[in-house]
Amino acid sequence: MYLDEPQFIQVARSAITNSWWFPQGTTWTFFGKTYPNMASETHPAVVEYYLAILIKLFGSFDEPTFRLLFAIFPILAILSFYRIARRFTAHPFLVSCLFAVSPAFLVLSPTLMMDIPMLAFLLAGLSVHFGALDTGKRLWLSSTCFALAAGTGYTALVPVACLFVWTVINRRPMREWIAIAAVPAVVFIWHGILRFHFGEWPASELIKYYTSHFSFDQLVFPMLSFIGGISIFPWTYLVFMERPTVRHLVPLSTLSALVLTLFHPWPSIFYRLWWVVLASSGIGLLVLFAVKSTRPIRRDKPLAYGFLIIWLPGVLLFLLLFSEMISARYLLLGLPPLFLIVFDRIRPAPAVYAIAATAMLSGALAVADYRLVNSYPRWVLHNIVPLQRQGFRVWNSGESGLRFYLEEEGIQTLESSDNRPTGGDLVIRQASFKYGLSKDLEPLLINIRRHDLSDSYPVRTISRYAGAGFHDSHFGDVPYILSLKPLDQLEVNEVSPFVTSLPEVVPQDFSSVPVWFPGGVLLKQTQLEMKFRIRIPRDTKAEYDLEGKGAVILSEDGIILKRENSDPIVWKNFRIVPNTHEP
């Protein structure tokens, strides 16, 4: 479990325990902020209902079973894409195979993310809609599929809007206008129902989200490298090109990428060159798409070819204007028109080599992703569960898969203003998704364990240390990279055992209560004896640095500190750790 999958499971469980009509009616803490409901999430509840049905049928959530049952969506997507490819390409089976093994599609296919189901409904709707352009029949079915796509992810409305623009420009029959316009109308009506039920417009939060992340510079660079890296094995599309085209395309794309590197900081020469390899491949693909798109549409081109031409730019423009990041799953929405136009006349023999190379790349990335995801439950099992058994109370301040497996052990997630933890409690944090905690709590945390999630498999798909951002470009400007750097870094931090309750009242002489200092947390003791009533877990010991002369007594009742001279003494980074603790 990773990415936003725990969020979707939460809504599915809410459908069973709270309301089938409004499963979004459940609170959720996301990156430290608690939302009273989940009505404004970017993925409505259509496929979450499917998850809820599965949980109801099987009685509980099981990762392998649910992922297998989610296979209906990538299968539907590929079959629908093949049906569309029969209309627009000379070798639909080969183009469909290439799309099926593309890194973006293959790596995401076994996940419980909503992007593959959304794409499946969208492609199913388009395959039906294209078949109805001449007959006018079954437009209701295409509208239904489009509505299911939008009900799975609002970004599906982008290609639907492009289809509507093409329909209007080409003065298609009014029935087609209505069939497409019905989709946003259904979404608007559904938002009105949610507004009536929850008392606020979900769209207001969505608009705030989509308009608060604009950063052109931080999106362009990863977008180019992602297009070159997650669509097809980089540069293998050259096997379909004529030699004169290759002689012009390769130097032009490479030079463009090299010039762009002058306007962006890079952590290393190797990283910069790797970005050039992927980005130049992406630039080349976009150039080929543009060249083929700008040629006059001949009479032999099938109807709706013009829609494909505006579909990809529409998605890319939307991401540049409204996305907070670039990821493989976001760009997946724009890959179908890219494949249908650029590879509309591929030759069978070279296509086999391109499919094989891309399949091997995607398989390697899928393995890397799998190993990353499964490192979290192993870490929780081997490092946190034993601490719980010793008697430590644990809190979570991480996200994604780490959060899911901690919560499965009954560990609650903190919000950014949460002051519930008390002395001796443990707080789990992670480098990948680290957010701020309460201003009263965070300064009083003492690190007792820091663990790098390492892996001998030399491919990284998501790692801040390696700069790989397959699922989130905040981690890096390239989707994947050869590296042995850590996947993530996890921390076990302890709330100073001297904390009785938060917020603290600090005396003028800074004594009696723990306070932050540049080296950690200290307690200035002016009294001869101080007692702190906390629960001491079994098989533990106290570690600290001491300025002055003093003694510590640990008992079932808590901690007793004794000052053994006349001057104040200072306890630095006093912490309770397991006897088996290794720094």
Backbone torsions as a table, in degrees:
resi	resn	phi	psi	omega
1	MET	NA	133.1	180.0
2	TYR	-164.2	-178.3	-177.6
3	LEU	54.6	-133.3	-177.1
4	ASP	-93.0	9.2	-177.1
5	GLU	-58.8	-41.1	177.5
6	PRO	-58.4	-32.7	178.9
7	GLN	-65.6	-41.9	-180.0
8	PHE	-69.0	-36.5	176.6
9	ILE	-64.7	-37.5	178.6
10	GLN	-61.2	-44.9	179.3
11	VAL	-65.6	-41.3	179.9
12	ALA	-61.7	-43.7	178.2
13	ARG	-66.3	-33.8	177.5
14	SER	-64.7	-34.2	177.5
15	ALA	-59.5	-35.1	-178.5
16	ILE	-80.4	-43.3	-173.3
17	THR	-90.1	-27.8	-175.8
18	ASN	-107.0	-68.3	-174.4
19	SER	-158.8	126.5	174.8
20	TRP	-69.6	-28.4	-178.4
21	TRP	-75.3	-38.6	-177.1
22	PHE	-132.1	73.3	-179.4
23	PRO	-67.1	-16.3	179.1
24	GLN	-70.8	-7.8	-177.4
25	GLY	-77.1	56.5	177.8
26	THR	-139.3	140.6	-179.9
27	THR	-72.3	154.6	-178.6
28	TRP	-154.1	129.6	175.9
29	THR	-98.5	122.3	-176.3
30	PHE	-128.9	115.6	-177.5
31	PHE	50.9	44.5	174.2
32	GLY	86.6	-5.8	-179.8
33	LYS	-110.0	128.5	-179.1
34	THR	-94.6	127.7	178.2
35	TYR	-105.6	133.3	-178.4
36	PRO	-65.3	-25.1	175.8
37	ASN	-152.3	174.3	-176.0
38	MET	-115.5	28.7	-177.7
39	ALA	-67.0	-25.0	-175.1
40	SER	-97.3	12.9	177.8
41	GLU	-66.6	151.9	-174.9
42	THR	-74.2	-9.6	177.9
43	HIS	-118.5	102.5	177.6
44	PRO	-60.8	-178.7	-160.9
45	ALA	-93.3	11.3	-175.0
46	VAL	-56.0	-55.4	-177.7
47	VAL	-79.3	-21.9	173.9
48	GLU	-65.6	-28.6	171.7
49	TYR	-63.4	-38.6	177.7
50	TYR	-62.8	-43.1	175.6
51	LEU	-60.7	-41.5	-180.0
52	ALA	-63.0	-40.9	178.3
53	ILE	-62.7	-41.5	179.1
54	LEU	-64.0	-43.0	178.0
55	ILE	-62.2	-39.7	179.3
56	LYS	-65.4	-40.9	-178.1
57	LEU	-69.8	-42.7	-174.9
58	PHE	-92.5	-10.6	176.9
59	GLY	86.2	-19.7	178.5
60	SER	-161.5	174.3	-179.0
61	PHE	-92.4	131.6	178.2
62	ASP	-133.8	119.6	-172.2
63	GLU	-58.0	-55.5	-176.5
64	PRO	-60.9	-43.5	-178.6
65	THR	-61.8	-45.7	-176.7
66	PHE	-68.1	-36.2	179.0
67	ARG	-67.4	-37.3	176.5
68	LEU	-64.3	-42.1	-179.3
69	LEU	-71.6	-20.4	174.6
70	PHE	-77.3	-5.9	-179.8
71	ALA	-64.0	-17.3	178.8
72	ILE	-61.7	-28.1	-176.8
73	PHE	-76.4	-48.6	174.9
74	PRO	-63.2	-32.7	177.3
75	ILE	-65.1	-45.7	178.0
76	LEU	-61.3	-40.3	-179.0
77	ALA	-62.6	-45.5	-177.6
78	ILE	-69.2	-41.3	178.6
79	LEU	-63.6	-40.9	179.2
80	SER	-68.1	-41.1	177.8
81	PHE	-61.8	-41.3	179.0
82	TYR	-61.0	-41.1	179.5
83	ARG	-63.8	-38.2	177.0
84	ILE	-70.0	-40.6	-178.5
85	ALA	-63.7	-29.8	176.9
86	ARG	-62.1	-26.3	-178.7
87	ARG	-82.3	-33.8	-169.2
88	PHE	-112.4	-11.9	-174.4
89	THR	-126.3	159.6	-179.4
90	ALA	-81.1	-27.0	-179.4
91	HIS	-130.1	74.8	-173.6
92	PRO	-60.1	-34.7	-179.0
93	PHE	-65.6	-43.6	-179.5
94	LEU	-67.0	-42.3	178.3
95	VAL	-63.8	-39.4	178.9
96	SER	-66.2	-40.1	176.9
97	CYS	-62.7	-42.2	179.9
98	LEU	-63.5	-41.0	178.1
99	PHE	-66.3	-39.4	-177.3
100	ALA	-65.0	-33.6	-178.4
101	VAL	-97.5	5.6	176.8
102	SER	-61.8	143.1	-176.3
103	PRO	-53.8	-42.4	-178.4
104	ALA	-60.6	-42.4	-175.8
105	PHE	-77.9	-46.8	-173.3
106	LEU	-68.4	-42.2	-178.1
107	VAL	-66.8	-36.2	-177.4
108	LEU	-83.1	-17.0	-174.2
109	SER	-57.2	-42.0	-178.6
110	PRO	-84.0	2.0	-178.2
111	THR	-81.8	168.7	173.6
112	LEU	-100.2	18.1	175.0
113	MET	-70.6	159.9	-173.7
114	MET	-87.0	-4.9	-171.9
115	ASP	-70.6	-41.6	177.6
116	ILE	-67.4	-47.8	175.2
117	PRO	-57.8	-41.4	178.3
118	MET	-60.0	-46.1	179.2
119	LEU	-64.7	-37.7	-179.9
120	ALA	-62.2	-47.1	178.5
121	PHE	-64.4	-39.7	-179.5
122	LEU	-63.6	-48.0	180.0
123	LEU	-65.5	-37.0	176.4
124	ALA	-62.2	-43.3	178.3
125	GLY	-63.9	-40.5	179.9
126	LEU	-67.3	-39.9	179.5
127	SER	-62.1	-38.7	177.5
128	VAL	-71.9	-41.9	-177.1
129	HIS	-63.7	-42.6	179.1
130	PHE	-63.6	-37.0	177.6
131	GLY	-68.0	-23.8	-178.2
132	ALA	-93.0	-2.3	-178.1
133	LEU	-61.7	-33.6	-178.5
134	ASP	-91.7	-35.3	-174.9
135	THR	-95.7	-27.1	-176.7
136	GLY	77.9	3.9	-177.6
137	LYS	-91.6	152.4	175.3
138	ARG	61.8	25.5	174.2
139	LEU	-64.6	-27.5	177.8
140	TRP	-62.9	-33.2	179.7
141	LEU	-71.1	-39.7	177.0
142	SER	-65.3	-39.9	177.0
143	SER	-61.0	-40.3	178.7
144	THR	-62.4	-45.1	178.8
145	CYS	-64.3	-41.5	178.0
146	PHE	-62.3	-40.2	179.4
147	ALA	-65.7	-38.8	177.0
148	LEU	-65.6	-38.1	177.5
149	ALA	-63.3	-47.7	178.5
150	ALA	-66.2	-30.4	176.8
151	GLY	-75.7	-7.7	175.5
152	THR	-101.9	-33.4	177.3
153	GLY	-160.6	127.5	-175.5
154	TYR	-63.3	-24.4	-178.3
155	THR	-66.5	-14.9	174.7
156	ALA	-62.2	-20.3	179.2
157	LEU	-68.7	-18.5	-179.6
158	VAL	-66.0	-55.6	176.0
159	PRO	-65.3	-30.5	175.8
160	VAL	-63.2	-40.7	177.0
161	ALA	-64.8	-38.5	176.9
162	CYS	-62.8	-40.1	177.5
163	LEU	-63.7	-38.4	178.8
164	PHE	-65.9	-40.7	177.9
165	VAL	-60.9	-46.2	178.3
166	TRP	-61.1	-40.1	-179.8
167	THR	-62.7	-41.8	-179.5
168	VAL	-69.6	-45.7	-178.2
169	ILE	-60.2	-38.4	-177.6
170	ASN	-90.4	6.8	175.2
171	ARG	52.0	50.4	178.3
172	ARG	-72.1	164.3	-179.0
173	PRO	-56.7	150.6	-176.9
174	MET	-59.5	-30.1	-179.6
175	ARG	-61.9	-31.1	177.9
176	GLU	-73.8	-38.3	175.3
177	TRP	-56.6	-48.4	-176.5
178	ILE	-64.4	-41.4	-178.3
179	ALA	-60.9	-37.4	-179.3
180	ILE	-81.3	-43.9	-178.0
181	ALA	-65.2	-20.9	179.5
182	ALA	-64.2	-26.0	-175.7
183	VAL	-67.9	-56.2	176.8
184	PRO	-63.3	-27.2	177.2
185	ALA	-64.1	-42.1	178.1
186	VAL	-63.5	-42.1	178.8
187	VAL	-62.2	-41.6	179.8
188	PHE	-64.3	-42.6	179.1
189	ILE	-63.4	-41.7	178.9
190	TRP	-63.0	-38.9	177.1
191	HIS	-65.7	-34.5	176.3
192	GLY	-64.3	-39.0	177.5
193	ILE	-65.1	-43.3	178.1
194	LEU	-64.4	-37.3	177.9
195	ARG	-62.2	-41.9	-180.0
196	PHE	-67.0	-38.4	-175.4
197	HIS	-78.3	-45.9	-174.4
198	PHE	-95.4	-11.5	177.0
199	GLY	84.7	8.8	177.8
200	GLU	-152.6	153.3	-179.7
201	TRP	-79.3	120.4	174.7
202	PRO	-59.5	-30.3	-177.7
203	ALA	-62.6	-31.1	-178.8
204	SER	-63.7	-42.1	178.0
205	GLU	-69.9	-36.9	179.1
206	LEU	-65.2	-44.3	179.1
207	ILE	-62.7	-40.7	177.8
208	LYS	-61.6	-39.7	180.0
209	TYR	-67.5	-46.5	-175.6
210	TYR	-72.1	-17.2	-176.9
211	THR	-110.0	11.3	-175.1
212	SER	-114.2	11.2	-173.4
213	HIS	-127.4	16.9	-172.7
214	PHE	-66.2	124.1	174.7
215	SER	-155.1	90.3	-173.6
216	PHE	-57.2	-43.8	-177.0
217	ASP	-62.8	-41.1	-177.0
218	GLN	-76.5	-6.5	-179.5
219	LEU	-107.1	-35.7	-176.2
220	VAL	-64.1	-47.6	-175.2
221	PHE	-62.8	-50.4	176.4
222	PRO	-67.1	-30.7	-179.3
223	MET	-60.3	-43.9	-178.0
224	LEU	-65.9	-45.0	-178.8
225	SER	-70.5	-32.8	179.3
226	PHE	-68.8	-43.0	178.4
227	ILE	-59.4	-40.3	-180.0
228	GLY	-73.7	-21.9	-174.1
229	GLY	-106.5	-23.8	-174.1
230	ILE	-109.5	1.2	179.5
231	SER	-95.7	-43.2	-176.8
232	ILE	-157.5	159.7	174.9
233	PHE	-53.7	125.9	-172.4
234	PRO	-48.6	129.1	173.4
235	TRP	71.6	-2.1	-179.9
236	THR	-67.9	-17.2	178.4
237	TYR	-66.9	-11.3	178.0
238	LEU	-65.2	-22.4	-179.6
239	VAL	-67.1	-15.7	178.8
240	PHE	-93.3	-8.2	-172.3
241	MET	-95.4	155.0	173.2
242	GLU	-75.9	153.8	-176.2
243	ARG	-57.8	-42.5	177.7
244	PRO	-59.2	-37.7	178.7
245	THR	-65.3	-42.8	-179.3
246	VAL	-62.9	-42.3	-177.7
247	ARG	-62.3	-28.7	179.0
248	HIS	-91.4	-38.6	-172.1
249	LEU	-70.1	-45.3	-174.4
250	VAL	-62.5	-53.7	-179.9
251	PRO	-65.1	-36.6	179.2
252	LEU	-62.4	-47.5	-178.6
253	SER	-66.8	-42.5	-178.9
254	THR	-65.5	-44.4	178.9
255	LEU	-62.0	-41.1	178.8
256	SER	-60.8	-43.4	179.7
257	ALA	-65.6	-41.3	179.4
258	LEU	-63.1	-40.8	178.6
259	VAL	-64.0	-40.8	-179.9
260	LEU	-63.0	-31.9	-179.1
261	THR	-63.4	-18.2	178.8
262	LEU	-70.7	-15.7	-175.0
263	PHE	-109.6	21.5	-176.4
264	HIS	-149.3	140.0	177.9
265	PRO	-77.6	147.0	-178.3
266	TRP	-131.7	139.5	-177.9
267	PRO	-72.6	-24.3	-178.8
268	SER	-160.6	164.3	177.0
269	ILE	-64.5	-43.2	179.8
270	PHE	-59.5	-44.9	-179.1
271	TYR	-62.8	-41.2	179.7
272	ARG	-62.9	-43.3	180.0
273	LEU	-68.5	-37.2	178.0
274	TRP	-64.4	-39.3	176.5
275	TRP	-62.7	-40.7	179.4
276	VAL	-60.1	-43.1	179.4
277	VAL	-59.2	-48.5	-177.3
278	LEU	-73.6	-44.5	-176.7
279	ALA	-66.4	-40.0	178.5
280	SER	-64.4	-36.1	174.7
281	SER	-63.5	-41.4	177.5
282	GLY	-65.9	-41.3	177.4
283	ILE	-61.6	-42.3	178.4
284	GLY	-60.5	-41.8	177.5
285	LEU	-62.2	-44.0	180.0
286	LEU	-66.1	-36.5	177.1
287	VAL	-64.3	-45.4	177.9
288	LEU	-60.9	-42.2	177.5
289	PHE	-60.8	-44.4	-178.9
290	ALA	-65.5	-42.4	-179.2
291	VAL	-62.2	-47.1	-179.6
292	LYS	-67.8	-33.3	-178.0
293	SER	-72.9	-33.6	-176.0
294	THR	-82.9	-10.4	174.5
295	ARG	-67.7	143.0	178.7
296	PRO	-55.3	133.2	179.9
297	ILE	-72.5	109.7	-177.5
298	ARG	-71.6	165.4	-178.6
299	ARG	-65.5	-23.9	-178.8
300	ASP	-79.3	-7.3	176.7
301	LYS	-71.8	136.0	-178.1
302	PRO	-67.2	154.6	177.8
303	LEU	-59.6	139.2	-179.1
304	ALA	87.1	5.2	175.4
305	TYR	-61.1	-34.8	178.3
306	GLY	-62.8	-30.1	177.1
307	PHE	-64.4	-39.7	178.5
308	LEU	-60.4	-35.0	-177.0
309	ILE	-65.3	-35.5	-178.3
310	ILE	-94.7	-11.3	-178.5
311	TRP	-64.2	-54.6	-177.6
312	LEU	-62.7	-50.4	177.5
313	PRO	-58.4	-35.4	179.0
314	GLY	-61.8	-43.4	179.4
315	VAL	-67.1	-45.6	-178.8
316	LEU	-63.9	-40.5	178.2
317	LEU	-64.7	-40.8	177.9
318	PHE	-60.9	-44.0	-179.4
319	LEU	-64.7	-40.2	-179.7
320	LEU	-65.4	-34.9	-175.3
321	LEU	-86.8	-33.0	-168.9
322	PHE	-125.9	-8.5	-177.2
323	SER	-85.1	146.4	175.9
324	GLU	-86.1	-11.8	-177.3
325	MET	-162.6	175.2	170.9
326	ILE	-114.3	139.3	176.9
327	SER	-148.0	162.8	179.9
328	ALA	-60.4	-38.4	-177.0
329	ARG	-70.7	-30.2	176.3
330	TYR	-69.0	-44.8	-178.3
331	LEU	-72.6	-18.0	178.2
332	LEU	-55.7	-31.9	-179.2
333	LEU	-65.7	-23.4	-179.0
334	GLY	-102.5	-1.6	-178.2
335	LEU	-71.5	-37.1	-178.6
336	PRO	-54.0	-51.2	179.1
337	PRO	-64.9	-32.3	177.3
338	LEU	-60.8	-46.4	-179.9
339	PHE	-69.0	-40.9	-174.7
340	LEU	-68.6	-30.6	-178.9
341	ILE	-91.7	-48.6	-176.9
342	VAL	-68.4	-36.0	-175.7
343	PHE	-108.1	30.5	-176.8
344	ASP	-72.3	-19.4	-178.8
345	ARG	-130.2	38.3	-178.8
346	ILE	-67.9	150.8	178.6
347	ARG	-91.6	140.0	-174.0
348	PRO	-56.9	-48.1	-175.0
349	ALA	-61.5	-52.8	177.8
350	PRO	-63.1	-31.0	-178.9
351	ALA	-61.3	-37.2	-180.0
352	VAL	-61.7	-43.0	178.9
353	TYR	-65.5	-41.2	179.9
354	ALA	-65.2	-40.8	178.5
355	ILE	-64.1	-43.9	-179.0
356	ALA	-64.1	-45.6	-179.7
357	ALA	-63.7	-43.0	-179.9
358	THR	-66.6	-38.5	178.8
359	ALA	-63.3	-40.6	178.7
360	MET	-65.9	-41.7	177.1
361	LEU	-61.9	-47.3	-178.3
362	SER	-63.9	-38.4	177.2
363	GLY	-63.0	-41.7	178.4
364	ALA	-63.6	-39.6	179.2
365	LEU	-70.1	-37.3	178.7
366	ALA	-63.4	-40.2	177.2
367	VAL	-63.3	-44.3	178.7
368	ALA	-60.3	-43.1	179.3
369	ASP	-64.1	-42.3	-179.3
370	TYR	-62.1	-44.2	-178.9
371	ARG	-66.6	-37.8	176.4
372	LEU	-60.7	-50.9	-174.7
373	VAL	-61.7	-41.4	-176.0
374	ASN	-79.4	-7.2	176.2
375	SER	-71.4	-27.2	-177.8
376	TYR	-70.5	-51.4	179.1
377	PRO	-62.3	-33.9	177.2
378	ARG	-64.2	-41.9	-179.5
379	TRP	-64.3	-43.5	178.8
380	VAL	-61.9	-43.6	-178.5
381	LEU	-63.6	-41.4	-173.3
382	HIS	-89.2	-21.3	-173.4
383	ASN	-115.5	-34.6	-173.9
384	ILE	-98.9	-42.3	179.9
385	VAL	-57.6	-43.9	176.4
386	PRO	-59.8	-36.1	178.2
387	LEU	-65.7	-39.8	176.6
388	GLN	-61.6	-42.2	-178.8
389	ARG	-65.9	-27.9	176.7
390	GLN	-73.1	-20.6	179.3
391	GLY	117.1	3.8	176.5
392	PHE	-73.5	140.4	171.1
393	ARG	-94.2	130.9	-170.6
394	VAL	-119.2	142.6	175.7
395	TRP	-124.3	154.4	179.8
396	ASN	-110.8	139.4	169.3
397	SER	-135.6	36.9	176.3
398	GLY	-117.5	179.1	-178.9
399	GLU	-131.5	-172.1	173.5
400	SER	59.1	-141.1	-174.7
401	GLY	-65.0	-37.0	178.0
402	LEU	-56.8	-46.1	-179.9
403	ARG	-59.3	-45.6	-176.4
404	PHE	-58.2	-47.8	-174.6
405	TYR	-75.9	-26.7	171.9
406	LEU	-68.9	-44.2	-179.9
407	GLU	-67.2	-29.8	175.6
408	GLU	-64.2	-22.4	176.0
409	GLU	-92.8	12.4	177.2
410	GLY	84.1	11.9	-178.4
411	ILE	-87.5	126.5	-176.5
412	GLN	-86.0	151.1	179.9
413	THR	-93.9	133.3	-179.4
414	LEU	-84.1	151.5	169.3
415	GLU	-102.5	172.3	-170.8
416	SER	-70.5	-11.7	178.0
417	SER	-118.6	19.6	-173.4
418	ASP	-80.2	125.7	177.9
419	ASN	-116.8	22.2	-178.5
420	ARG	-69.8	-36.6	-178.4
421	PRO	-59.4	145.6	177.9
422	THR	-126.2	-179.4	-174.7
423	GLY	-53.7	132.1	178.4
424	GLY	89.8	-11.5	177.0
425	ASP	-69.9	153.7	178.4
426	LEU	-106.6	141.7	177.9
427	VAL	-123.7	123.7	-179.5
428	ILE	-92.6	129.8	178.1
429	ARG	-130.0	157.7	178.7
430	GLN	-136.3	147.9	-178.0
431	ALA	-70.5	-33.4	-175.0
432	SER	-66.2	-40.9	-176.9
433	PHE	-131.9	66.0	-177.2
434	LYS	-95.8	125.0	177.4
435	TYR	-125.5	161.2	-176.0
436	GLY	-70.4	141.9	175.5
437	LEU	-100.8	-177.3	179.9
438	SER	-55.4	139.7	178.8
439	LYS	-63.1	-20.5	177.1
440	ASP	-85.8	-29.6	-176.0
441	LEU	-88.2	-47.5	-170.5
442	GLU	-57.5	-41.0	-179.1
443	PRO	-66.9	-13.6	-175.5
444	LEU	-105.6	18.4	177.0
445	LEU	-92.7	136.9	179.0
446	ILE	-120.4	124.7	-179.8
447	ASN	-73.5	127.9	176.7
448	ILE	-116.1	-11.8	178.3
449	ARG	-158.2	134.7	176.8
450	ARG	-132.8	128.7	-172.4
451	HIS	-132.1	123.5	173.2
452	ASP	-84.5	126.4	173.3
453	LEU	-78.6	99.4	-178.3
454	SER	-100.1	160.4	179.7
455	ASP	-155.3	133.9	-178.8
456	SER	-77.0	-13.9	177.3
457	TYR	-71.2	122.3	-166.2
458	PRO	-86.5	30.6	178.3
459	VAL	-125.3	135.8	178.7
460	ARG	-122.4	129.8	175.5
461	THR	-105.7	-23.9	175.9
462	ILE	-151.9	110.2	-177.9
463	SER	-164.8	121.5	176.6
464	ARG	-64.5	-34.0	-176.3
465	TYR	-72.1	-34.9	179.0
466	ALA	-90.7	-16.0	-178.6
467	GLY	79.3	29.5	179.5
468	ALA	-102.6	127.8	-175.2
469	GLY	-132.3	45.0	-177.9
470	PHE	-50.3	-40.6	-178.3
471	HIS	-100.6	-6.6	-177.0
472	ASP	-168.0	113.0	-176.8
473	SER	-69.7	-7.4	172.2
474	HIS	-63.6	-22.4	179.1
475	PHE	-82.3	-23.1	-179.0
476	GLY	175.9	162.2	-178.1
477	ASP	-87.4	-1.7	176.2
478	VAL	-122.6	150.9	-177.1
479	PRO	-74.4	-30.5	-178.8
480	TYR	-155.5	163.0	-175.6
481	ILE	-161.2	151.8	172.2
482	LEU	-78.2	120.2	-176.4
483	SER	-166.9	153.5	172.8
484	LEU	-113.8	13.6	179.0
485	LYS	-68.8	159.1	-175.7
486	PRO	-57.1	146.6	174.0
487	LEU	-70.6	-38.8	-177.2
488	ASP	-164.3	166.4	173.3
489	GLN	-125.7	126.8	-177.2
490	LEU	-113.8	141.6	-177.6
491	GLU	-124.4	142.2	168.0
492	VAL	-110.0	113.3	-179.5
493	ASN	-112.6	144.2	179.9
494	GLU	-111.7	133.8	172.0
495	VAL	-68.4	131.0	-178.4
496	SER	-45.1	127.3	-178.5
497	PRO	-59.9	-14.1	-179.6
498	PHE	-86.6	0.1	178.1
499	VAL	-80.5	122.5	177.5
500	THR	-96.9	-41.1	176.0
501	SER	-161.0	155.6	179.9
502	LEU	-118.4	146.0	-2.6
503	PRO	-76.0	155.9	-178.8
504	GLU	-86.2	158.1	168.3
505	VAL	-109.5	113.6	-174.4
506	VAL	-95.2	121.7	178.0
507	PRO	-64.2	164.8	-178.1
508	GLN	-64.1	-29.8	179.6
509	ASP	-91.2	9.0	176.9
510	PHE	57.4	32.7	178.7
511	SER	-106.3	170.6	170.3
512	SER	78.4	-25.2	-179.7
513	VAL	-128.7	152.8	179.0
514	PRO	-71.4	141.7	178.6
515	VAL	-136.3	157.1	180.0
516	TRP	-78.5	144.9	168.1
517	PHE	-142.7	165.3	-172.7
518	PRO	-53.9	-25.2	-179.7
519	GLY	-94.7	1.7	179.9
520	GLY	142.2	-123.8	-177.7
521	VAL	-128.9	135.3	179.0
522	LEU	-129.7	157.5	173.9
523	LEU	-128.0	122.6	176.9
524	LYS	-93.4	118.7	-177.7
525	GLN	-104.3	116.4	176.9
526	THR	-105.6	-19.1	179.3
527	GLN	-84.3	158.4	178.2
528	LEU	-67.4	-34.9	-178.0
529	GLU	-144.8	137.0	178.0
530	MET	-129.6	138.3	179.4
531	LYS	-119.7	137.5	177.0
532	PHE	-128.3	115.7	-178.2
533	ARG	-86.6	99.7	174.4
534	ILE	-136.1	159.2	178.9
535	ARG	-80.4	118.2	-180.0
536	ILE	-91.8	115.5	177.6
537	PRO	-60.8	153.8	-178.4
538	ARG	-72.6	157.0	176.7
539	ASP	55.9	49.0	179.9
540	THR	-129.7	171.1	178.3
541	LYS	-145.5	165.7	178.2
542	ALA	-100.4	137.5	173.9
543	GLU	-125.7	142.9	-176.9
544	TYR	-171.7	167.6	167.2
545	ASP	-114.5	139.6	-174.1
546	LEU	-127.7	131.0	171.2
547	GLU	-104.8	110.1	-175.7
548	GLY	112.8	-170.6	-179.6
549	LYS	-112.8	126.3	-179.7
550	GLY	-160.4	173.6	-179.3
551	ALA	-138.5	155.3	-179.2
552	VAL	-123.6	136.6	173.6
553	ILE	-124.8	121.2	175.5
554	LEU	-102.5	129.8	179.7
555	SER	-141.2	177.0	177.9
556	GLU	-63.2	-24.7	-179.4
557	ASP	-83.0	-14.9	179.2
558	GLY	138.7	-140.2	-173.8
559	ILE	-120.2	136.2	173.7
560	ILE	-120.4	124.2	177.0
561	LEU	-107.5	130.0	179.9
562	LYS	-120.0	129.3	175.9
563	ARG	-90.8	129.6	-173.2
564	GLU	-109.2	9.9	172.6
565	ASN	-141.3	-177.6	-173.6
566	SER	-82.7	-20.3	-177.3
567	ASP	-89.1	155.0	174.3
568	PRO	-59.6	148.8	176.4
569	ILE	-119.4	158.7	-175.5
570	VAL	-126.2	122.3	175.8
571	TRP	-96.8	122.0	-178.1
572	LYS	-110.1	129.8	175.8
573	ASN	51.2	45.6	175.1
574	PHE	-68.4	126.3	-176.4
575	ARG	-147.9	152.5	176.3
576	ILE	-102.4	120.6	-175.4
577	VAL	-129.2	154.8	175.0
578	PRO	-62.7	148.9	178.2
579	ASN	-62.7	-23.9	-179.8
580	THR	-89.9	4.7	-176.2
581	HIS	-62.6	132.0	174.1
582	GLU	-114.2	123.1	-177.8
583	PRO	-59.3	NA	NA
